[in-house]
Amino acid sequence: MSQELKPNKKHQHIYAILRYEVDADETAPIDLRITVKKVVVDPHYADAEVKRLNDLNKDKKSYYFSQVTRFEDVPLQLEAVTAPAGGSRNRAVDSATSTNGS
């Protein structure tokens, strides 16, 4: 069950839904055994989604749970991006850095 905390003046609480691979090799790094499935803002939805996923995947070797965390809205600093020769693998970057004369 998601932990509900008192509201925070600086940060919004959000709820990460995580999947733990129960049958993973114990020698595998923890970051390969736990995956963030999604992040939601409603603790009740997080609890319902965890239950749904655990019910849906009960025959698989995965366990879903939620963890409260906080969202930090940090302003992004835009910097010029120079695509490598031949273009980048990111089409959004390519289109943002291309000129209209092409």
Secondary structure, DSSP 8 states (H G I E B T S, - for coil): --------SS-EEEEEEEEEETTS-TTS-HHHHEEEEEEES-HHHHHHHHHHHHHHTTTTTEEEEEEEEEE-------------TT--S-HHHHHHH--TT-
